[in-house]
Amino acid sequence: MTSAENPSDYLLEAAEEQLSAIQMMYETFAEKRPVMLFDIQEQRIYAYPYTEFRKELSVRSQRSLKRQYEQAVHEDRMVVFVRDNERRRLVSFSLDRE
């Protein structure tokens, strides 16, 4: 599948390029099971409490995050959002903690 077919590919690639740094930040707060955010323009990684992050989303996105987060916790993975402010995109992925 090419980027043209799946426009989220570049966001996943950005998360994968920063994966070791995201994992290190996650482990700092692992006992709280944070939701991670990587901002492409800022090149910064943030760790947010799940409940606070979820409140900032639309109702539909809240439901989607709830399912994804519960599955990630069950599989010992982390939820990582990648934000691209220039293209106004925010996409989440479940990635390995290690």
PyMOL commands that set and color helices and strands:
alter all, ss='L'
color gray80, all
select helices_A, chain A and resi 9-17+19-28+30-32+50-55+59-74
alter helices_A, ss='H'
color red, helices_A
select strands_A, chain A and resi 35-39+44-48+77-84+89-96
alter strands_A, ss='S'
color yellow, strands_A
deselect
rebuild
show_as cartoon
